[in-house]
Every structure is written in structure tokens, then in C-alpha cells.
Amino acid sequence: MESNQRAPKKLIIRPLRREPKLPQEFYQESWTHLARALDQVFSPSSRRPLSYEEHYRRVEDLCLHHLAKQLYADLQREVDGYLERVFREQLSDPVLAAMLHVAQGSAQAVEPTERPAFAPVLDVWRAFCERFRDIQAIFLYLDRTYAAESPQVPSLWEMALELFAKHMLAEQQRVLLPTLGAVLLEIELDRKGKQRGDCSDLRAILREMFAPLGFYRTHFEPLFFQQTRAFYVAKGTEFVTQGTLSDYLAYFEHSTQAEAERCRLHLEPSTEKPLFAILHDVLGRHCVSVMMDRGLESLLDAVSLTDLRRLYVLLRSIDELWRLVPRYSDYIRVRGTQIVNDRARDHEMIERLLALLDRAEQTEREAFQADVRFHNAAQTAFEAALNTRQPTPAERLARSFHDLLRVSSTSIPEPDIRRKIGKLLELFRYLSGKDSFLAFYKKYLAQRLLFDLTASTACEQYVVELLRAECGAVYVNHLVNMLKDMDLSQDLLQEYRMGPGSGSSRLPSFTCKVITQAYWNSSESFLLQVPPGLESQQRSFHRFYHARFSGRRLIWEPSLSSAELRVQFANGEKVLHVTLSQAVVLLLFNERDAWTLAELQQQTGIADSAELERILDSLSSSQCPVLIRERGAEAASSGPVTAPARYRFNADLQTSRRRLRLLDIALLERPPEQVPSGPVASPDRQHQIDAAIVRLLKKQKSLSHADLVQQLGAELCFGPSVSDVKQRVESLLQREYIGRDERDPNLYHYVS
């Protein structure tokens, strides 16, 4: 059977006999269409809708047929020609001349206009960018193939920037220099608060035009920095010659904020650091020292926190806080020293020091941002100021504690008392003579406890606990025992009153405080003839005490005693709180209305005329004249008496108060107790000097007397005098803790 299937045909591909060629008119015809499209792009008035896809295909065909190089060159020529026409027509010489005239003119003479002087250049740039976006869309294939694949060929946008920059720089920067001048003028107007037009134009020309063209770093920044330096040099000179520190700080803060805002809105981020370097150098470092000399003290006096905060930020920004720290310390030291040495206002010393301390703390916290350097400097300055006139600050501080803790402060809530105690304790920490303070504090504490003047036992305990925390248990040992004596005396008095020998109801009410002499300040005692009723009470308590305690000696102290008297005046009965000596004097006026000084001295048994005069002065003071002095002259046994000769009871005393505290007046009239006020204020200081001498000699083995005195000043927190050192050296030599050199009597050795 014959097969119907045939063998498959073989496909043969033969090369063309003739290689295909592009028509000779292909490129010229394609370029003619593209040139026509460019004309439509460059001429907005005759612009018709473009067929981007058609032109894109033409560009693609030209590139595929290896005509990209010629196409790129023709496009570059067309763009260059367009820019040449635009610069010649829109940026003509009259336009540039007007721009240059404005740029070279004074900023004050420029009238506000709607747009800045560089607006024509910015308009040309914006129009060019808008048209070139269309060109990029048409020639996109050329840009992505030929330009991208050829390292030596710039992209279309880079080519456009080079051409635009060339025309800006043409003819010795014919266009660029007026443009830069106009831009710098606009910045100067902005600095002077006279900026014209829309601020977005300034941002556009700097960031969107100068930065891409490369003019920002090469041409704009050098001129901008030069202008900035000149501007702030002039402002700095103006402030140095006639400005105030407050205005200067406000202007610096405003300038800093304005320049930061200008960098954020208009300039490149890289400009901020060198710009602020110029601002800090010219307006900061070259001016701040002179301005601080002119007004720093007034700012600190007024606690101008805003200005001080500005000053702190300024100095921190230029890394020169070292200028302010010592000046702040000197200010605290000088003001504190003035307060301490103002003898006319000693009674206000502590309040003024506390006010200065509060101002310093507020300044450090709110103006100096709690910088520890200022706190440490203030502490050193306070310590130096507070110890310039010892022991007066220690005495005034102890007196402030006394005024706060006495009965007169009972209207103050206890939390407020504790808060004020804390403030006083801050000053106590700066005292170098804490032993002097302790001596005065013991004296005032004794007054409060013995005369029932303390407002709160809890507050008294609170102060002792604070002092214990600051100085240790040994420091407050006497204070603790004084408070303990009061507690024991209260228990002892209750036991006495429950006993059979406490006296009858017809005798005056009797209260007794038994204190341990070793813990209390010794007082200058004097003889006093007490009334019979009170004398019998004393004998009764004396018998009770010796029956209760054997081997103890009981000494009565009239100078530390007080009494309450009910006195009938013309306007009613009054209760007088007086010292025992005042009470004895007043009770004599029950017998008759007037007494002479000599008679009172004989009746009371007070041998010291000066003491009796002080008692009578307190009773006849203008604050509460219970007695009236009648002028006269009388000769006493000890000589002429210049005080009033007679004292008469003032039955017509006019006062609305029912209770009168003559005791307070008596304590003020009494001369201060002889609390040691020299360099050695207590035996504790003697022990400190002894220990320091032995410690120095043990360490160095031998020391001359002059070296010993010098080193003791640095070793001790207080400055011992030469006589005190000599006295303690002699004591140590006698006790053989140290020895004197056999050849040189001024050389001491440690005795091991």
C-alpha cells in the first residue's frame, strides 16, 4: 500500500542581499519635529498641547539607531540658546542695574515692596525649571540610556544646571553679583526686622536655586559670613558703648533664635554651625565680659531670673561659664560680708542673710539650671562671709533660734516653726565657730527653760536632734541634759506638792526647778532678801530635797528665778510676769508709794548698785512704766548717784493688756553674759588646739614656732591667735606632750 505522508519541508533563512540603511532624512526629519516641540516648550504664548508619547518614540528611535550623541549635542545647543535669549531679554542691563542699585543702597533707605529685588532672577529660574521638566519628559529615554551609560556625559538636569550657571557667571558674573547683593540685603532687612515680601522667595533662591547651581557654598556663604560678622560687630560695639546688660542679653537671645529660625527656613543645614560660631565669637566672647562688668551685680540684686538665665545660656554656648562662677561667688561673699559687718543693723543680720541665701538658691535653681558649680561657689562664699566677724554671727543666729522658739512665737503653726528652723540650720552649717554658737544657744535655752519662755518642748527637742545630726552626740550633750533636768524637775515638783510640807494655801504658789550646775551656764549671782512667805517655801523645799537626796548641795539662784504678781491699777487688775528681783522691788511698794534708790538697795539687799539700777530701769521703761522716776540728786554711801533719786508706783498705768511681761524687758536690760568671744571661745577649742599641735608634731617630728602657728591656721576651722597658741604650747610643754629644743627655744619636738 503506498504511503500518503510526505517528508517535512526544510526552512532555510538566507541573509539579505543588501544591508538596510536609514533614510538620509531620518535624523533631520526627527530633529525637526523635536525642535518644533522645544519651541512650543520655550514659547508659552504659542504653546499647544504636546504629544509626549510621539516625541518620546522619536527620541527612542534615534537612540536605538545610535544617534544619541548628536541628539544630546543638539539639545544642549537649543537649551543654551534659549537661556541666552532669556538672560538678554528678561535680565537686561537696566534690570540688573536697578537690582545692583538696591543691593548697594542702605537698608534703612529701602522702601517695602511686594517682592524682593532678586525676584526677576528667581522668576527666570522658576520658568526655566518648569519648562525643563517638559524637556526631561520628552528626552527621558536619552537621559536614561545615553547619559546614564556614559560616565563623562552629565544627565540632562546636570547639563541644564551647568548651562544656567554659565549664563549667571558670564561677563564677570554680570547676573550673579547683583543677585547676591539683593539676597544679602534681604537677610539684612530681616535681621533689622524690616523684611519685605514673601519669605518663601528667599528660601527658594537659596535652597532651590543657589544650592543646585553650586553658588551657595562658593559664592553665597563667604559673602554671607562676612556680612554677618560685620553686622554683629557693629551691634556689639553699640552695646559695649551705650547698652545695658539686660538689653544685651535680650538681643543675644533674640538673635540666636532668629538665626536658628533663618537656618531652618532659608539656609542649608550645614550653614548653622559656622554661623553660630561667628555669632558666639563676635557678639558673645568679645562683649560679654565688658557687659558683665557693667550690670551683673544689679541683675543679681534684683534677682532678674530671665536675664540671668539668658546670661547662663550665653556663657554655656560659648563654653565660658568659668567667667560667671567666680563673679557669682564674689558677689555672694561681698554681699554677705556687708551684711555681717553692718553693725547698725545687727538685729536684722540673720533675716538679711536668709534672704540672701533664698535669693541665691532661687537663682541657682531657676536661672543657672541647678548647676552644681554655682552651688559649690555659693557655699564657699557664704562660709567666708559668715565667719568674717565672729562671734557676732554665731550670737545672732542663736538669738534667732531663741526668738523663734520662745512664747512670743506661739501664734506660728508648728510646721512653719520647723521650716524656719531648717532655714536657720542652713546658716549654722556655714559657721566655723560652732562652739561659740553652742555657748550662746545654751544661754538662750537656759532663759527659755528657767523662765518658762519656751513655746514648744517638741520644737526644742527637734532643734537638738538636728544639731546632733550635724555635729554629733557630744556636741549636744549639755543641751540634752538641760532638757532632761527640766523633765526631772517637773517630776520632783509634783512629788513635793503631794507631800505634807509643801505649805499652806495662804502662801504664794511655789515652783522650783532643780538643775545640774555642770550642764548650765554659770550666772553671776547676787544676794537678795526675799519676802518671808517665799523664804519659808524655800526652806520647806530645802528640807524635802535633802530628805529625798543625801549628799547633794542645793544653791538658790535669784538671778534665774521668776514670779507672777497680781497688781491692782486704776483701770483694773493686771498680771505681771517678772524676775524674782523685780518682784522683790515691786512688793516693797505695798508698804508705801515712793522709795529712794538707797532705800531700795537697803531693803532688797542688792549690794551692786548697777544691778539694782538695771532692775529699776526695766520697771520704769517706756514700754511698760510700772514705776515712775522722779528726777533729783542724792548721795549714796559709795558716791554720787546720777540716777533718779525717787521711784513712785504708777497706779495710773494705761494699757489694754491684762498680762504684762516685764521679764522680757529685764532680760534685754541685763548685760550679756560673758560668753567667750575670742579665738578660744570654750575649753573645747583649747582641746582642739592641743590635739592639732600634737598631731602636726607627731607627723613632722619637729616644727619651729612660726611654722606651727602658720600650719595651725590651715589645720583648724577657726583662726587661733598667736597668744592662744603660745598658751597651749606652754601647757603641752608642762605636760610633756612635746619638748623644746635645747639649742633653739623656738623649735619644738614631739615626745613619743
ChimeraX attribute file (.defattr): number of C-alpha atoms within 10 A of each C-alpha:
attribute: neighborCount
match mode: 1-to-1
recipient: residues
	/A:1	3
	/A:2	4
	/A:3	5
	/A:4	5
	/A:5	6
	/A:6	6
	/A:7	5
	/A:8	6
	/A:9	6
	/A:10	6
	/A:11	6
	/A:12	5
	/A:13	6
	/A:14	6
	/A:15	6
	/A:16	7
	/A:17	6
	/A:18	6
	/A:19	6
	/A:20	7
	/A:21	6
	/A:22	8
	/A:23	9
	/A:24	8
	/A:25	9
	/A:26	12
	/A:27	18
	/A:28	11
	/A:29	13
	/A:30	16
	/A:31	19
	/A:32	12
	/A:33	15
	/A:34	22
	/A:35	15
	/A:36	11
	/A:37	22
	/A:38	22
	/A:39	15
	/A:40	17
	/A:41	22
	/A:42	22
	/A:43	13
	/A:44	10
	/A:45	8
	/A:46	9
	/A:47	13
	/A:48	11
	/A:49	8
	/A:50	14
	/A:51	10
	/A:52	15
	/A:53	11
	/A:54	13
	/A:55	19
	/A:56	18
	/A:57	14
	/A:58	21
	/A:59	23
	/A:60	20
	/A:61	17
	/A:62	20
	/A:63	19
	/A:64	13
	/A:65	11
	/A:66	12
	/A:67	16
	/A:68	21
	/A:69	15
	/A:70	13
	/A:71	20
	/A:72	21
	/A:73	10
	/A:74	14
	/A:75	19
	/A:76	16
	/A:77	13
	/A:78	16
	/A:79	20
	/A:80	19
	/A:81	12
	/A:82	17
	/A:83	21
	/A:84	15
	/A:85	12
	/A:86	16
	/A:87	17
	/A:88	12
	/A:89	11
	/A:90	15
	/A:91	17
	/A:92	12
	/A:93	14
	/A:94	10
	/A:95	18
	/A:96	22
	/A:97	15
	/A:98	12
	/A:99	25
	/A:100	20
	/A:101	15
	/A:102	20
	/A:103	23
	/A:104	12
	/A:105	14
	/A:106	11
	/A:107	16
	/A:108	9
	/A:109	8
	/A:110	14
	/A:111	8
	/A:112	12
	/A:113	10
	/A:114	9
	/A:115	13
	/A:116	22
	/A:117	26
	/A:118	25
	/A:119	19
	/A:120	17
	/A:121	23
	/A:122	20
	/A:123	14
	/A:124	16
	/A:125	17
	/A:126	16
	/A:127	12
	/A:128	19
	/A:129	16
	/A:130	12
	/A:131	17
	/A:132	19
	/A:133	13
	/A:134	17
	/A:135	21
	/A:136	16
	/A:137	14
	/A:138	25
	/A:139	23
	/A:140	16
	/A:141	22
	/A:142	24
	/A:143	20
	/A:144	12
	/A:145	15
	/A:146	19
	/A:147	19
	/A:148	15
	/A:149	11
	/A:150	10
	/A:151	9
	/A:152	8
	/A:153	15
	/A:154	15
	/A:155	21
	/A:156	22
	/A:157	16
	/A:158	13
	/A:159	16
	/A:160	20
	/A:161	16
	/A:162	17
	/A:163	20
	/A:164	20
	/A:165	20
	/A:166	16
	/A:167	19
	/A:168	21
	/A:169	15
	/A:170	12
	/A:171	9
	/A:172	9
	/A:173	14
	/A:174	16
	/A:175	24
	/A:176	21
	/A:177	19
	/A:178	24
	/A:179	25
	/A:180	24
	/A:181	23
	/A:182	23
	/A:183	23
	/A:184	19
	/A:185	24
	/A:186	23
	/A:187	22
	/A:188	18
	/A:189	18
	/A:190	15
	/A:191	16
	/A:192	11
	/A:193	9
	/A:194	16
	/A:195	18
	/A:196	18
	/A:197	16
	/A:198	11
	/A:199	17
	/A:200	11
	/A:201	19
	/A:202	22
	/A:203	19
	/A:204	18
	/A:205	24
	/A:206	22
	/A:207	17
	/A:208	16
	/A:209	20
	/A:210	20
	/A:211	17
	/A:212	15
	/A:213	20
	/A:214	14
	/A:215	18
	/A:216	21
	/A:217	15
	/A:218	11
	/A:219	14
	/A:220	21
	/A:221	17
	/A:222	12
	/A:223	15
	/A:224	20
	/A:225	16
	/A:226	11
	/A:227	16
	/A:228	19
	/A:229	18
	/A:230	13
	/A:231	16
	/A:232	20
	/A:233	19
	/A:234	13
	/A:235	16
	/A:236	20
	/A:237	15
	/A:238	12
	/A:239	20
	/A:240	19
	/A:241	10
	/A:242	8
	/A:243	15
	/A:244	14
	/A:245	24
	/A:246	21
	/A:247	12
	/A:248	24
	/A:249	23
	/A:250	15
	/A:251	16
	/A:252	21
	/A:253	17
	/A:254	12
	/A:255	17
	/A:256	16
	/A:257	12
	/A:258	14
	/A:259	18
	/A:260	17
	/A:261	12
	/A:262	18
	/A:263	18
	/A:264	13
	/A:265	16
	/A:266	19
	/A:267	22
	/A:268	17
	/A:269	11
	/A:270	10
	/A:271	15
	/A:272	15
	/A:273	12
	/A:274	12
	/A:275	19
	/A:276	17
	/A:277	14
	/A:278	17
	/A:279	23
	/A:280	22
	/A:281	16
	/A:282	22
	/A:283	25
	/A:284	22
	/A:285	16
	/A:286	15
	/A:287	19
	/A:288	24
	/A:289	14
	/A:290	14
	/A:291	19
	/A:292	19
	/A:293	11
	/A:294	14
	/A:295	13
	/A:296	21
	/A:297	16
	/A:298	13
	/A:299	16
	/A:300	18
	/A:301	12
	/A:302	9
	/A:303	16
	/A:304	15
	/A:305	18
	/A:306	16
	/A:307	21
	/A:308	21
	/A:309	17
	/A:310	20
	/A:311	26
	/A:312	20
	/A:313	18
	/A:314	22
	/A:315	18
	/A:316	13
	/A:317	14
	/A:318	15
	/A:319	12
	/A:320	15
	/A:321	17
	/A:322	11
	/A:323	13
	/A:324	18
	/A:325	18
	/A:326	16
	/A:327	16
	/A:328	20
	/A:329	19
	/A:330	17
	/A:331	18
	/A:332	26
	/A:333	22
	/A:334	16
	/A:335	18
	/A:336	25
	/A:337	20
	/A:338	14
	/A:339	22
	/A:340	25
	/A:341	17
	/A:342	13
	/A:343	12
	/A:344	9
	/A:345	11
	/A:346	16
	/A:347	13
	/A:348	15
	/A:349	23
	/A:350	21
	/A:351	16
	/A:352	17
	/A:353	22
	/A:354	16
	/A:355	12
	/A:356	18
	/A:357	20
	/A:358	13
	/A:359	16
	/A:360	20
	/A:361	17
	/A:362	16
	/A:363	22
	/A:364	21
	/A:365	16
	/A:366	14
	/A:367	22
	/A:368	21
	/A:369	14
	/A:370	14
	/A:371	13
	/A:372	12
	/A:373	14
	/A:374	23
	/A:375	20
	/A:376	13
	/A:377	18
	/A:378	24
	/A:379	18
	/A:380	16
	/A:381	23
	/A:382	26
	/A:383	19
	/A:384	18
	/A:385	24
	/A:386	26
	/A:387	20
	/A:388	15
	/A:389	12
	/A:390	19
	/A:391	24
	/A:392	20
	/A:393	26
	/A:394	28
	/A:395	20
	/A:396	21
	/A:397	22
	/A:398	25
	/A:399	20
	/A:400	21
	/A:401	21
	/A:402	21
	/A:403	17
	/A:404	20
	/A:405	25
	/A:406	20
	/A:407	15
	/A:408	12
	/A:409	16
	/A:410	14
	/A:411	8
	/A:412	11
	/A:413	9
	/A:414	15
	/A:415	10
	/A:416	10
	/A:417	18
	/A:418	16
	/A:419	11
	/A:420	16
	/A:421	19
	/A:422	14
	/A:423	14
	/A:424	19
	/A:425	18
	/A:426	13
	/A:427	19
	/A:428	21
	/A:429	15
	/A:430	18
	/A:431	25
	/A:432	20
	/A:433	23
	/A:434	19
	/A:435	20
	/A:436	27
	/A:437	25
	/A:438	21
	/A:439	22
	/A:440	26
	/A:441	22
	/A:442	19
	/A:443	21
	/A:444	23
	/A:445	25
	/A:446	20
	/A:447	18
	/A:448	19
	/A:449	19
	/A:450	18
	/A:451	19
	/A:452	12
	/A:453	20
	/A:454	24
	/A:455	21
	/A:456	16
	/A:457	11
	/A:458	11
	/A:459	18
	/A:460	20
	/A:461	14
	/A:462	14
	/A:463	18
	/A:464	19
	/A:465	16
	/A:466	15
	/A:467	19
	/A:468	17
	/A:469	12
	/A:470	14
	/A:471	13
	/A:472	12
	/A:473	14
	/A:474	10
	/A:475	18
	/A:476	20
	/A:477	13
	/A:478	17
	/A:479	24
	/A:480	18
	/A:481	16
	/A:482	22
	/A:483	19
	/A:484	14
	/A:485	19
	/A:486	16
	/A:487	13
	/A:488	14
	/A:489	17
	/A:490	16
	/A:491	11
	/A:492	17
	/A:493	18
	/A:494	11
	/A:495	12
	/A:496	19
	/A:497	14
	/A:498	9
	/A:499	11
	/A:500	10
	/A:501	14
	/A:502	20
	/A:503	17
	/A:504	10
	/A:505	7
	/A:506	7
	/A:507	13
	/A:508	14
	/A:509	14
	/A:510	15
	/A:511	17
	/A:512	16
	/A:513	18
	/A:514	18
	/A:515	19
	/A:516	11
	/A:517	10
	/A:518	10
	/A:519	15
	/A:520	18
	/A:521	16
	/A:522	11
	/A:523	13
	/A:524	11
	/A:525	11
	/A:526	14
	/A:527	14
	/A:528	18
	/A:529	15
	/A:530	20
	/A:531	13
	/A:532	10
	/A:533	14
	/A:534	14
	/A:535	12
	/A:536	15
	/A:537	21
	/A:538	18
	/A:539	12
	/A:540	16
	/A:541	21
	/A:542	16
	/A:543	13
	/A:544	18
	/A:545	17
	/A:546	13
	/A:547	10
	/A:548	11
	/A:549	10
	/A:550	8
	/A:551	7
	/A:552	9
	/A:553	9
	/A:554	12
	/A:555	10
	/A:556	13
	/A:557	14
	/A:558	18
	/A:559	15
	/A:560	17
	/A:561	18
	/A:562	18
	/A:563	19
	/A:564	18
	/A:565	16
	/A:566	11
	/A:567	15
	/A:568	12
	/A:569	15
	/A:570	10
	/A:571	12
	/A:572	14
	/A:573	12
	/A:574	17
	/A:575	15
	/A:576	20
	/A:577	20
	/A:578	26
	/A:579	24
	/A:580	20
	/A:581	26
	/A:582	22
	/A:583	22
	/A:584	19
	/A:585	21
	/A:586	19
	/A:587	14
	/A:588	16
	/A:589	15
	/A:590	11
	/A:591	9
	/A:592	10
	/A:593	13
	/A:594	20
	/A:595	19
	/A:596	17
	/A:597	22
	/A:598	17
	/A:599	13
	/A:600	19
	/A:601	18
	/A:602	12
	/A:603	16
	/A:604	18
	/A:605	15
	/A:606	17
	/A:607	13
	/A:608	11
	/A:609	15
	/A:610	10
	/A:611	16
	/A:612	21
	/A:613	16
	/A:614	18
	/A:615	21
	/A:616	26
	/A:617	19
	/A:618	26
	/A:619	27
	/A:620	20
	/A:621	17
	/A:622	10
	/A:623	10
	/A:624	16
	/A:625	19
	/A:626	25
	/A:627	23
	/A:628	21
	/A:629	21
	/A:630	14
	/A:631	11
	/A:632	12
	/A:633	13
	/A:634	16
	/A:635	12
	/A:636	13
	/A:637	8
	/A:638	7
	/A:639	8
	/A:640	10
	/A:641	16
	/A:642	12
	/A:643	16
	/A:644	17
	/A:645	17
	/A:646	20
	/A:647	22
	/A:648	17
	/A:649	21
	/A:650	17
	/A:651	17
	/A:652	13
	/A:653	16
	/A:654	14
	/A:655	12
	/A:656	10
	/A:657	8
	/A:658	10
	/A:659	15
	/A:660	18
	/A:661	14
	/A:662	21
	/A:663	23
	/A:664	15
	/A:665	18
	/A:666	21
	/A:667	16
	/A:668	11
	/A:669	17
	/A:670	12
	/A:671	10
	/A:672	10
	/A:673	12
	/A:674	11
	/A:675	16
	/A:676	15
	/A:677	16
	/A:678	14
	/A:679	19
	/A:680	22
	/A:681	19
	/A:682	16
	/A:683	11
	/A:684	13
	/A:685	18
	/A:686	18
	/A:687	13
	/A:688	14
	/A:689	22
	/A:690	17
	/A:691	12
	/A:692	17
	/A:693	24
	/A:694	19
	/A:695	14
	/A:696	17
	/A:697	19
	/A:698	16
	/A:699	9
	/A:700	11
	/A:701	15
	/A:702	20
	/A:703	21
	/A:704	16
	/A:705	16
	/A:706	11
	/A:707	11
	/A:708	19
	/A:709	20
	/A:710	13
	/A:711	14
	/A:712	19
	/A:713	13
	/A:714	10
	/A:715	16
	/A:716	14
	/A:717	13
	/A:718	19
	/A:719	17
	/A:720	19
	/A:721	15
	/A:722	13
	/A:723	10
	/A:724	16
	/A:725	20
	/A:726	13
	/A:727	13
	/A:728	16
	/A:729	23
	/A:730	15
	/A:731	14
	/A:732	17
	/A:733	16
	/A:734	11
	/A:735	10
	/A:736	13
	/A:737	17
	/A:738	23
	/A:739	20
	/A:740	20
	/A:741	14
	/A:742	9
	/A:743	7
	/A:744	9
	/A:745	11
	/A:746	12
	/A:747	17
	/A:748	21
	/A:749	19
	/A:750	20
	/A:751	15
	/A:752	9
